Amino acid sequence: MARLEQLLATQALAVADRVREAAEAASAQEGSGPAALVHLQAHPGGSVGDLERVVRLTQTGAGRLVDRLVAAGLVERRAGRDARTQALWLTRAGTAAAFRILERRARVVTRLAHDRPGALTVCRLCDRSACHSGPGCPLDHTTHSIS
């Protein structure tokens, strides 16, 4: 069971890292910005409060995130359901960024480490003994790489 847990943890960590990096590069946004764009693509017209719950930010943090996305020309504010709320909509640039994020995400999940430095990053939280107790590490092909 330890080996299976090891493999799952390694894959999850590697995929999460790669998806975050690809999403940030695709959108030129950091942190919760890419998730906000993809969410607003799927659920246009939501409020800052809706976004706050999805990207797990405080009300202040979500407001700052929206300010950044608006300033970058990716999101626009429109009249909301009532006088107290604003609806958030992607601009054309925001929609294009959301599609790029999803496209790069799909590419990333099919690739992991191809060299030793990449493998060391993927395995940074690994229990090294778990991989050696089975048929070998799934990234064993990287152990002979010099780069």
Stockholm file with secondary structure:
# STOCKHOLM 1.0

chainA/1-147         MARLEQLLATQALAVADRVREAAEAASAQEGSGPAALVHLQAHPGGSVGDLERVVRLTQTGAGRLVDRLVAAGLVERRAGRDARTQALWLTRAGTAAAFRILERRARVVTRLAHDRPGALTVCRLCDRSACHSGPGCPLDHTTHSIS
#=GR chainA/1-147 SS CHHHHHHHHHHHHHHHHHHHHHHHHHHTCCTTHHHHHHHHHHSTTBCHHHHHHHHTCCHHHHHHHHHHHHHTTSEEEEECSSTTCEEEEECHHHHHHHHHHHHHHHHHTTCCCCSHHHHHHHTTTCCHHHHHTTTCCTTGGGTTCCC
#=GC SS_cons         CHHHHHHHHHHHHHHHHHHHHHHHHHHTCCTTHHHHHHHHHHSTTBCHHHHHHHHTCCHHHHHHHHHHHHHTTSEEEEECSSTTCEEEEECHHHHHHHHHHHHHHHHHTTCCCCSHHHHHHHTTTCCHHHHHTTTCCTTGGGTTCCC
//
